[in-house]
Amino acid sequence: MDVIAHMDPLGFQPPIVKVQCKRTTSQTPRSDVDQLLGTLGDGEYGLFVNLGSFARGAVELERNRAKLRLINGEQFVELVFEHYSKLSPRYRALIPLKQIFVPDLQQD
């Protein structure tokens, strides 16, 4: 388990989100996702973040478990771009991005 997230500062109020993170760009097997699910108790949710992708069995598991969410590398990058401006300067310094504007030369 890499992160245990809570809605309240003391960590007593549900929901509790248990997060597993993998920085590998390979495919994560269902067995790894099963391990995360095995740690969940009542009122707890699982989030598995992987820079790669997930095996078909893992994706099927997500579809059948309301308390599980999988985020692959492509989705992670999209989330970073979407929420980057809301990050504190401390975290933006870890991923220094600069916004640029590019003209759209294709006219509809």
C-alpha positions as CSV (number, residue, x, y, z in Angstrom):
1,M,0.0,0.0,0.0
2,D,1.5,3.3,-1.0
3,V,-1.1,5.8,0.2
4,I,-4.1,5.8,2.6
5,A,-6.2,8.8,2.0
6,H,-9.0,10.2,4.2
7,M,-11.6,12.9,3.9
8,D,-10.9,14.3,7.4
9,P,-7.6,15.4,8.9
10,L,-7.6,12.6,11.5
11,G,-8.6,9.8,9.2
12,F,-11.6,8.6,11.0
13,Q,-14.4,9.4,8.6
14,P,-15.1,7.2,5.6
15,P,-14.5,6.9,2.8
16,I,-10.9,5.7,3.1
17,V,-9.1,5.3,-0.2
18,K,-6.2,2.9,-0.4
19,V,-3.9,3.6,-3.3
20,Q,-1.4,1.4,-4.9
21,C,1.1,3.1,-7.3
22,K,3.3,1.4,-9.9
23,R,5.8,3.3,-12.1
24,T,6.4,0.5,-14.4
25,T,5.3,0.9,-18.0
26,S,4.5,-2.8,-18.4
27,Q,1.1,-4.3,-18.0
28,T,-0.2,-4.9,-14.5
29,P,-1.7,-8.3,-14.0
30,R,-5.0,-9.0,-12.2
31,S,-3.1,-10.7,-9.3
32,D,-1.6,-7.3,-8.3
33,V,-5.1,-5.7,-8.3
34,D,-6.5,-8.6,-6.3
35,Q,-3.8,-7.9,-3.7
36,L,-5.1,-4.4,-3.3
37,L,-8.7,-5.6,-3.1
38,G,-7.7,-8.0,-0.3
39,T,-6.7,-5.1,1.9
40,L,-10.0,-3.3,1.6
41,G,-12.4,-3.3,4.6
42,D,-15.9,-1.9,5.0
43,G,-16.1,1.7,3.8
44,E,-12.8,1.5,2.0
45,Y,-12.1,2.0,-1.7
46,G,-9.2,0.9,-3.8
47,L,-7.3,3.0,-6.4
48,F,-4.6,1.5,-8.5
49,V,-2.4,3.9,-10.5
50,N,0.0,2.5,-13.1
51,L,2.1,4.3,-15.7
52,G,1.6,1.3,-18.0
53,S,-1.6,-0.5,-18.7
54,F,-3.7,-3.2,-17.0
55,A,-4.3,-6.8,-18.1
56,R,-7.8,-7.7,-19.3
57,G,-8.6,-9.5,-16.1
58,A,-7.8,-6.5,-14.0
59,V,-10.0,-4.3,-16.2
60,E,-12.8,-6.8,-15.9
61,L,-12.3,-6.8,-12.1
62,E,-12.7,-3.0,-12.1
63,R,-16.0,-3.3,-14.0
64,N,-17.4,-5.7,-11.4
65,R,-16.2,-3.9,-8.3
66,A,-17.8,-0.5,-7.4
67,K,-15.0,0.1,-4.9
68,L,-12.2,-0.2,-7.3
69,R,-10.7,2.3,-9.8
70,L,-7.8,1.7,-12.2
71,I,-5.9,4.6,-13.7
72,N,-3.4,3.8,-16.5
73,G,-0.5,5.9,-17.7
74,E,-2.5,7.7,-20.4
75,Q,-5.3,8.6,-17.9
76,F,-2.7,9.7,-15.4
77,V,-1.1,12.2,-17.8
78,E,-4.6,13.5,-18.7
79,L,-5.4,14.1,-15.0
80,V,-2.1,15.9,-14.5
81,F,-2.8,18.3,-17.4
82,E,-6.4,18.8,-16.3
83,H,-5.5,19.7,-12.6
84,Y,-2.0,21.1,-13.0
85,S,-3.0,24.7,-12.4
86,K,-4.7,23.7,-9.1
87,L,-1.6,22.0,-7.7
88,S,0.4,23.8,-5.0
89,P,3.7,25.3,-6.1
90,R,5.5,22.6,-4.2
91,Y,4.0,19.9,-6.5
92,R,4.2,21.9,-9.7
93,A,8.0,22.2,-9.0
94,L,8.2,18.4,-9.2
95,I,6.6,18.4,-12.6
96,P,7.6,21.7,-14.2
97,L,5.3,22.4,-17.1
98,K,4.9,25.5,-19.1
99,Q,1.7,26.4,-20.9
100,I,2.1,27.4,-24.6
101,F,-0.4,28.3,-27.2
102,V,-0.2,26.8,-30.7
103,P,-2.3,28.3,-33.5
104,D,-4.8,25.9,-35.1
105,L,-4.1,26.2,-38.8
106,Q,-7.0,24.0,-39.8
107,Q,-10.0,26.1,-40.3
108,D,-13.4,24.4,-40.1
